[in-house]
């Protein structure tokens, strides 16, 4: 079972921004200061789940994790597939950096019909009311 990562998508108001970015067809590279110690497990089919406005709303498959440099000047590049997969909304409090996410804790993917059936604002309101 693959291991996933979860990260805040700061400055993004909805999944549509990520989907527009993905349409370019180029992989997205995220740079972090720390390299995941469990990178081999993540690269074996893991995804990066994005927290947008207080909820996990989508994920992108992780293609590669590469560390550059050594010591205090090192950093890590996480290469994501140019594909955004919407997930069932899952409330998540803010945190710094990224966290591991076990497959059993990850929200399920939505079908394409489910993903486009409701506007993001309505989904957010339903979630805040506890109806979703």
Secondary structure as UniProt FT lines:
FT   STRAND          3..8
FT   TURN            10..11
FT   HELIX           15..22
FT   TURN            23..24
FT   STRAND          28..32
FT   TURN            37..38
FT   HELIX           39..43
FT   TURN            44..45
FT   STRAND          47..52
FT   TURN            53..54
FT   STRAND          55..68
FT   HELIX           71..73
FT   STRAND          75..80
FT   STRAND          85..91
FT   STRAND          98..102
FT   HELIX           103..105
FT   HELIX           112..117
FT   HELIX           120..129
//
